[in-house]
Every structure is written in structure tokens, then in C-alpha cells.
Amino acid sequence: MNDQTDPLPLAGRRALVTGASSGIGRATARALAGAGASVHLVARREERLAELAEELGGDATFTAADVRDAGGVSTLFEGQAFDLVVANAGLSRGVAPLHEGDSDDWAEMIDTNVKGVLHTVRAALPALRAAGQGDLVLLGSVAGRQVYPGGNVYNASKHAVRAIYEALRLDEFGSGIRFTTVDPGLVETEFSLVRLGDQNAADSVYEGMTPLTPEDVADAIRYAVTRPPHVNIGEIVLWPTEQASTRDVHRSGH
Ligand SMILES: NC(=O)c1ccc[n+]([C@@H]2O[C@H](COP(=O)([O-])OP(=O)(O)OC[C@H]3O[C@@H](n4cnc5c(N)ncnc54)[C@H](OP(=O)(O)O)[C@@H]3O)[C@@H](O)[C@H]2O)c1
């Protein structure tokens, strides 16, 4: 009988986190490093990565890279054996209905949220397969489970992340690798500023309600990757208590 319930320690593990310059990725890098993992930080804003690496100290390292660039992402993994990879980099642009949509915005969301995740996954798999263990965590969203007005292409990109997660479970079945999709509702980060391009508009997304913090999401990721080896936390959906669906937010004002 398997009575193994002890958490899997993070000390000695080698993690890579994309989108580590802000929000959920930055909080996840802090959580993993704080629990003993050595962390490699990836995003485009190099100065921010340098600051975070200095804050984390120890053996934290970083590379400025764009996940839309397949070759650049492959290079990150050359000669490295990451056993914990968090494909978190992602963004949304705009809330226009489809008939008013901007095809450059569509391309940026699809190239980052879908192809960027694919580039990261493909580059991460050889070392994970060779080790016969490890964790690959994808940042999905409740937007990958429910659509909402103006969400269209962002919704499509996050539904694709969910499909990629499900495909990985089947394609890599028997490999020993654990796959997790983490799907949060509203989290207060730079996400809404990037999406709406205006700080007042971004603040109004969270007005009168208590959103999740990036640390809440990082805590869920840390939980998933520290379960005993025979346990795979597959899907984590985190809602703010004041959010019932992608369209229902209770603005209590507290
Ligand atoms: N905030 C929410 O309510 C929410 C809810 C559900 C899911 N999510 C998902 O959570 C993930 C993280 O978002 P967040 O809320 O933490 O937003 P954020 O604060 O804006 O952080 C996004 C991160 O992604 C990086 N990034 C964006 N495009 C990139 C690219 N082409 N190459 C490399 N890095 C790139 C950004 O870094 P650089 O700009 O420096 O490259 C940044 O570090 C995303 O996948 C998002 O879709 C967010």
C-alpha cells in the first residue's frame, strides 16, 4: 500500500518561470525560491528580472526572452535540466467585440498565449522525459472555461491552453511528468493595465471587490508541485469569493 503523504521538497529542484517580471510569475518565482528551489526567470523586461534575481539571491538566474520566439525559447533550455516549468507569460489586448477587433492584437494574444506556451512546453519536455518526472504548470484562466462579452480572442487563447493541457496528459501518459493547469478568476496584477492601456480603467476592474492576489495563485502552484510524486493536481480553479462567474462580480465595496 502507498502511504506516502509527505510533501515533495523544493530544495534541489531547478525551476523556470516565464513572465517572471510581474504579477503571478513574479510571485511564483518568489514562492518557489522561498521554498528552496533554484529559479530561472524569463520575461522581456530585463531590468525587472535583474532586480528580482538580486532580491531572491542564492542561485536565481535570468534571461530576457520573448516567448513568441521559438528559437529563443529553445535556447533557454539548452544544456539545462529544469524539472519544474511554469508557462505563465501571457496577456490580453482590448475588450472590443469581434467585428471591431484589431488583427495585430489578435496576433499578439495568440502568439503569446498559445504559441508561446507551445514553444515553452516543447522545449521543456526532453529533459522532463529523460528524468521521468517533474512538473509542467500552465497558466490558463477561468476565461478558458467561460467566455464573456469582449473576451473573444483572449477567451479562445485560454481555451487553447486548456486543450494543450488535456493533450499533454494523453501524449505524455506514462512519462512520469505531472501536468497542471492553474485557472484563476480576477487577480490584481498589471494584466488589466496591459489589456486596457489606462490605469483608471484598470483600477475600475477591481473596484468595490476583493480580487485574488498574485501570491494567492503562487500559493496554489506551490501546493500542486509539492504533492507526493504519485499525486498530480491536474486542474486548479481559483475564484475570488466575490466572483461567481466571468460575468458576475459582487462589488460589496469592502
Ligand atoms: N490577472 C488576472 O486576472 C489573470 C487571470 C487569469 C489568468 N491570468 C494569466 O496569468 C498569466 C500572468 O498574468 P498576470 O496577471 O501576472 O499579468 P502581468 O502582471 O501583466 O504579467 C504578465 C507577464 O507575462 C510576461 N510576458 C508577456 N508577454 C510576453 C512575451 N511575449 N514574452 C515573455 N514574457 C511575456 C510579462 O513580462 P514582460 O512584459 O517583461 O515580457 C509579465 O511578466 C497570464 O497568462 C494571464 O493570462 C491572469
The ligand as an SDF file (V2000), in Angstrom:
LIG
                    3D

 48 52  0  0  0  0  0  0  0  0999 V2000
   -4.5880   38.8280  -13.7790 N   0  0  0  0  0  0  0  0  0  0  0  0
   -5.6420   38.0490  -13.9900 C   0  0  0  0  0  0  0  0  0  0  0  0
   -6.7920   38.3890  -13.6410 O   0  0  0  0  0  0  0  0  0  0  0  0
   -5.4500   36.6980  -14.6350 C   0  0  0  0  0  0  0  0  0  0  0  0
   -6.4890   35.7700  -14.5180 C   0  0  0  0  0  0  0  0  0  0  0  0
   -6.3410   34.5240  -15.1050 C   0  0  0  0  0  0  0  0  0  0  0  0
   -5.1820   34.2070  -15.7840 C   0  0  0  0  0  0  0  0  0  0  0  0
   -4.1860   35.1320  -15.8950 N   0  0  0  0  0  0  0  0  0  0  0  0
   -2.9840   34.7350  -16.6460 C   0  0  0  0  0  0  0  0  0  0  0  0
   -1.8810   34.7730  -15.7720 O   0  0  0  0  0  0  0  0  0  0  0  0
   -0.6850   34.9580  -16.5270 C   0  0  0  0  0  0  0  0  0  0  0  0
    0.1570   36.0550  -15.8840 C   0  0  0  0  0  0  0  0  0  0  0  0
   -0.5480   37.2840  -15.9620 O   0  0  0  0  0  0  0  0  0  0  0  0
   -0.5120   38.3900  -14.8200 P   0  0  0  0  0  0  0  0  0  0  0  0
   -1.9040   38.5640  -14.3420 O   0  0  0  0  0  0  0  0  0  0  0  0
    0.5440   38.1030  -13.8280 O   0  0  0  0  0  0  0  0  0  0  0  0
   -0.1800   39.6950  -15.7080 O   0  0  0  0  0  0  0  0  0  0  0  0
    1.0840   40.6830  -15.7300 P   0  0  0  0  0  0  0  0  0  0  0  0
    1.3010   41.2660  -14.3750 O   0  0  0  0  0  0  0  0  0  0  0  0
    0.8310   41.6130  -16.8580 O   0  0  0  0  0  0  0  0  0  0  0  0
    2.3070   39.7230  -16.0940 O   0  0  0  0  0  0  0  0  0  0  0  0
    2.4390   39.1340  -17.3780 C   0  0  0  0  0  0  0  0  0  0  0  0
    3.8360   38.5900  -17.5300 C   0  0  0  0  0  0  0  0  0  0  0  0
    3.9560   37.9890  -18.8270 O   0  0  0  0  0  0  0  0  0  0  0  0
    5.1390   38.4570  -19.4410 C   0  0  0  0  0  0  0  0  0  0  0  0
    5.0150   38.4450  -20.8940 N   0  0  0  0  0  0  0  0  0  0  0  0
    4.0230   38.9710  -21.6540 C   0  0  0  0  0  0  0  0  0  0  0  0
    4.2970   38.7750  -22.9560 N   0  0  0  0  0  0  0  0  0  0  0  0
    5.4880   38.1160  -23.0220 C   0  0  0  0  0  0  0  0  0  0  0  0
    6.3000   37.6400  -24.0760 C   0  0  0  0  0  0  0  0  0  0  0  0
    5.9340   37.7960  -25.3550 N   0  0  0  0  0  0  0  0  0  0  0  0
    7.4600   37.0030  -23.7680 N   0  0  0  0  0  0  0  0  0  0  0  0
    7.8340   36.8310  -22.4870 C   0  0  0  0  0  0  0  0  0  0  0  0
    7.1070   37.2650  -21.4380 N   0  0  0  0  0  0  0  0  0  0  0  0
    5.9490   37.8940  -21.7070 C   0  0  0  0  0  0  0  0  0  0  0  0
    5.3140   39.8740  -18.8990 C   0  0  0  0  0  0  0  0  0  0  0  0
    6.6840   40.2530  -18.9290 O   0  0  0  0  0  0  0  0  0  0  0  0
    7.3690   41.2680  -19.9610 P   0  0  0  0  0  0  0  0  0  0  0  0
    6.3270   42.2910  -20.3320 O   0  0  0  0  0  0  0  0  0  0  0  0
    8.5210   41.8250  -19.1710 O   0  0  0  0  0  0  0  0  0  0  0  0
    7.8070   40.4060  -21.0900 O   0  0  0  0  0  0  0  0  0  0  0  0
    4.8990   39.6700  -17.4490 C   0  0  0  0  0  0  0  0  0  0  0  0
    5.9740   39.2000  -16.6930 O   0  0  0  0  0  0  0  0  0  0  0  0
   -1.1300   35.2460  -17.9550 C   0  0  0  0  0  0  0  0  0  0  0  0
   -1.0080   34.0610  -18.7290 O   0  0  0  0  0  0  0  0  0  0  0  0
   -2.5960   35.6360  -17.7840 C   0  0  0  0  0  0  0  0  0  0  0  0
   -3.3410   35.3760  -18.9630 O   0  0  0  0  0  0  0  0  0  0  0  0
   -4.2920   36.3610  -15.3210 C   0  0  0  0  0  0  0  0  0  0  0  0
  1  2  1  0
  2  3  2  0
  2  4  1  0
  4  5  1  0
  4 48  2  0
  5  6  2  0
  6  7  1  0
  7  8  2  0
  8  9  1  0
  8 48  1  0
  9 10  1  0
  9 46  1  0
 10 11  1  0
 11 12  1  0
 11 44  1  0
 12 13  1  0
 13 14  1  0
 14 15  2  0
 14 16  1  0
 14 17  1  0
 17 18  1  0
 18 19  2  0
 18 20  1  0
 18 21  1  0
 21 22  1  0
 22 23  1  0
 23 24  1  0
 23 42  1  0
 24 25  1  0
 25 26  1  0
 25 36  1  0
 26 27  1  0
 26 35  1  0
 27 28  2  0
 28 29  1  0
 29 30  1  0
 29 35  2  0
 30 31  1  0
 30 32  2  0
 32 33  1  0
 33 34  2  0
 34 35  1  0
 36 37  1  0
 36 42  1  0
 37 38  1  0
 38 39  2  0
 38 40  1  0
 38 41  1  0
 42 43  1  0
 44 45  1  0
 44 46  1  0
 46 47  1  0
M  CHG  2   8   1  16  -1
M  END
$$$$
